[in-house]
Amino acid sequence: MKNQIKNVSYRTTNTYETLNELNSNTKQIWIVFHGIGFLSRFFLKYFNELPKSENYIIAPQAPSKYYLKNEYKHVGASWLTKENTALETKNLYHYLDAVIENEKLPSDCKIYFFGFSQGISIALRYLAYSKMPCSKLILYAGGIPKELKTSDFSHLNGKSQVIFIIGDKDEYLTPNKLKEENNKLKILFGDTIQHITFDGGHEVKKQIINQLAE
């Protein structure tokens, strides 16, 4: 007798975290997607040196949580796996739609999309799905989903600044892998991509984030 895969819909709740206050002085709103193994509250520490009165940071939380290592002390999270990816992606879209709706973002602020490592795949997919405006698209040390097309980002009208950041000792982006990702970026966004390389591995550098707000 064969197994049957069935779907069921139900209501669920997830958290997200913010840093600073959204007010009349806010100039930039950052929507930041953490990498695998992070929780949103710990990821926000990389943005705590930005000018508080001008920058408001929203950190969605990947829903799939697990214990890191085998000590059962520290918890991390993952956005997606290869299991049921299409369905899980739709669930993430619904969650992120709810986050954006809840925040009631003002139209006069610049929107920055920021994805680190696995967070790049979610930042790009949600940007393609939601058609949100975006002043800066910051892709930090991760891979580009293969299914995305140039037309997915036509709403940006070539006016968004696309920035790709990588450490010169990043153990996950080998020279061949980096070449592949750069080719995918070029197909999606053309030749206007700004490349930033730093001395280091697969890590987030506060000083780079601080410079991006200037």
Beta strands, then each sheet from edge to edge (+ up, - down):
strand 1: 16-19
strand 2: 28-33
strand 3: 55-60
strand 4: 64-67
strand 5: 75-78
strand 6: 110-116
strand 7: 136-140
strand 8: 161-167
strand 9: 194-198
sheet 1: 1+ 3- 2- 6- 7- 8- 9-
sheet 2: 4+ 5-
end
